[in-house]
Structures are given as structure tokens and as C-alpha cells.
């Protein structure tokens, strides 16, 4: 009996074969990758109270080349130690930030804490940084994903999250309905 005859007779052909299995594996792999990227770039930082930044220059090579996504978690500047990688504002209250390594810590004559940073690939240290300029300490980093982070605005990332979540819900409903219909067909 041919596939066409089985379909006309109400019998559904079994979905097997190398192409079907390859399609299944690829679709599940793509789904897993997209979910993992959204989790690492958007969901986990939000839940952890962290902020994602993109390394734009080569000052932190080789560990954090340009395009690296660095996720920075806020902390009390007194908890920083020499060797930690942290993000700080270039000028207090302004949005421009730098992510470098702590190379020295101390206080000035008025008792204010001053932290000295330096890029791993730089020969000179940065200007001293005050505690209020510290945005946070490196939590984790992801190579190349900074390019994606830079390409999307915060609003676009939020929309992307909702679209993917909605797509997953629709996909699961389609799969559920398909399985239900298949089961109903077998019961007849």
C-alpha cells in the first residue's frame, strides 16, 4: 500500500527517516540555543540584579576581547579586591563606563576610598576612581555576544523576549494539538 493510499484510507504515515530525524534534531537544537542565549543575556542578569555591557575596545585582551558581553553585578566597593574585574563610570553620574581590573586600592588624605584600575592590555593605570563611580563586579562573560547586545536596544531585547516566549507557547500548543489529534485518530 502506498503512502497516498494509506492517507486516503485514514491511516497516517509514520514520521521516520533521516530527513525527519535531522529536522527534529536541528529544530530542537536551535530552540535550545535561542533559549540559552535569552537566558544568559536577558533573564539571568535581570533576576540577579545585574547589568550587561559590551566590551568595545581591546584594553582587556586576551581575556575579554572586543565584542565580549560582560555581566556586572552591583556590590559594595569595599568588597572589591586587587585582581577583580569591575565596571566603573568614567565620570561620576554619566553613563559612559569602563570595565578594567583593580590593580591598587587605598584612601586619599580626606579618607575617601580610591581604586586604581588598569586594562589587561594597557601599559598605564587609569585615573583614580571614587567608590560612587563603581557600577559592579564582573559576574560572568560571554565571548562575541556583546555584538548582539550592542545591536539591540533594551526595548528591542524586551520585545524579543516576549516574542520568543509567545512563539514557544504557540509551538507547544501546536505540538499538543497535533499529539491530541493523532491520539484521536488512533482511537478510531
Secondary structure, DSSP 8 states (H G I E B T S, - for coil): --HHHHHHTT------SHHHHHHHHHHHHHHHHHHHHHIIIIIHHHHTTEEEEE--SSTTTTTS-TT-EEEEE---GGG--TT-EEEEESSTTSS-EEEEEEEEEEE-TTS-EEEEEE-TT-SS----EEGGGEEEEEEEEETTHHHHHHHS-HHHHHHHHHHHHHHHHHHHHHHHHHHHHHHHHHH-
